[in-house]
């Protein structure tokens, strides 16, 4: 056995957000969130008759939308 200490990485599981929480994050109405997710515009997961969203996916989506060249400010 060696004298080095092995570290176990503890990864935290990302908690999915509800439609209302995602709407608060994006500052839109919950119905807009559901509509966008249903069309495939917004990353979401429909399970057990409800929409769920992961903060990291929404963050990536927002960053991608901001970098998009179709915005008139470029």
matplotlib code that plots the C-alpha trace (Angstrom):
import matplotlib.pyplot as plt

x = [0.0, 1.3, 1.4, -0.6, -4.1, -6.7, -9.4, -12.9, -14.6, -18.0, -20.1, -23.3, -26.3, -28.0, -31.5, -34.0, -36.1, -39.8, -41.5, -42.1, -38.4, -37.2, -39.7, -38.3, -34.7, -35.5, -38.0, -40.9, -44.3, -44.4, -46.7, -44.0, -41.5, -43.8, -44.6, -40.9, -39.9, -42.8, -41.5, -38.0, -36.7, -35.8, -34.0, -36.5, -37.5, -41.1, -41.5, -44.3, -46.7, -44.6, -41.7, -38.4, -35.4, -31.7, -30.0, -26.8, -28.8, -30.7, -27.5, -25.9, -29.0, -29.0, -25.3, -25.8, -28.7, -26.6, -23.7, -26.0, -25.1, -28.8, -29.1, -29.3, -26.7, -23.8]
y = [0.0, 3.5, 6.5, 8.6, 9.5, 8.7, 11.2, 10.3, 12.8, 13.6, 14.9, 16.7, 15.6, 18.5, 18.9, 19.4, 22.6, 22.9, 24.9, 27.7, 27.8, 27.8, 30.6, 32.7, 32.1, 33.1, 35.8, 34.6, 33.1, 29.4, 28.8, 30.3, 27.8, 24.9, 26.1, 26.6, 23.2, 21.5, 22.9, 21.9, 25.4, 25.2, 22.2, 20.4, 16.9, 15.7, 13.0, 11.8, 14.3, 17.3, 19.4, 19.4, 21.6, 21.5, 24.8, 23.8, 23.1, 26.4, 28.3, 26.7, 27.5, 31.1, 31.5, 30.0, 32.3, 35.3, 34.3, 33.7, 35.7, 36.4, 39.1, 42.6, 44.1, 42.4]
z = [0.0, -0.9, 1.3, -1.1, -0.3, -2.9, -3.4, -4.3, -6.5, -5.3, -8.1, -7.3, -9.3, -11.0, -9.8, -12.6, -12.6, -12.9, -15.6, -13.2, -12.0, -15.6, -16.4, -13.5, -14.7, -18.3, -17.2, -19.4, -18.7, -17.8, -20.8, -23.1, -21.6, -22.3, -25.8, -26.7, -25.2, -27.1, -30.4, -29.6, -29.5, -25.8, -24.2, -22.0, -20.9, -20.8, -18.2, -16.1, -17.8, -16.8, -18.3, -16.5, -17.3, -16.3, -15.5, -17.3, -20.5, -20.2, -19.6, -22.7, -24.8, -23.6, -24.4, -27.9, -28.6, -27.6, -29.8, -32.8, -35.9, -36.8, -34.2, -35.8, -33.4, -35.2]

ax = plt.figure().add_subplot(projection="3d")
ax.plot(x, y, z, "-o")
ax.set_aspect("equal")
plt.show()
